């Protein structure tokens, strides 16, 4: 009798521990947000920026502003108004800079970083054209970029975009908070596998962007199943510019992520 009771107790304890383990694993899955290259101008008809603001009330959204491959020549009140409304809705705005894979002068990069924070109420910087190979020179360069950004705005969110598989050293030296490990057509992104070392890092460290997608809601859901916390899918073609506007089915993409996050 005691033996059977003990077996039942042990069995019950095992089931309970399994349930607790599954629940704990579910709790560790991050909410998935949108990382949107918002390279469209918020003029008198700022419909797409308004759509971003609505999305930001439902899921985490980071929008990358890009007046002219950088901050442009002077502040623009239309951008200020759009960013202010977007941030009030809960969104975060990043300013776009490019680094020419580590070959652009640091002085030019630093100038644009300073201008962004002086001109606009942004939350961070999006570093495009990032090197993917962590040579000593590249590590030194991107550490310098990070250090300068944080010297201007200590709380800055820094997103770096190698757009492809990149060396782990960039992550371990923390030159950015988030890395885009794939930016390509839906077909090419879906055919890739994340690097093995990424599985040992927090999912919040990674993002992926797919363009020329057949179904943005479906693609966003697929990307969210990977080891990522930030995604974006657009049906717009790679050429001439997939980021000139939001896709027509953007709201369906947002709804898909609301569903994904509801299960986490």
Buried (B, 14 or more C-beta within 10 A) or exposed (E): EEEEEEEEEEEEEEEEEEEEEEEEEEEEBBBBBBBBBBBBBBEEEBEBBBBBBBBBEBBBBBBBBBBEEBBBEEBBEBBBEBBEBBBEBBBBBBBBBBBEBBEBEEEBBBBBBBBBBEBBEBBBBBBBBBBBBBEEEBBEBBBBBBEBBEEBBEEBBBBBBBBBBBBBBBBEBEBBBBBBBBBBBBEBBBEBEBBEEBEEBEBBBBBBBBBBBEBBBBBBBBBBEBBBBBBBBBBBEEEEEBBEBBBEBBBBBBBBBEEBBEEE
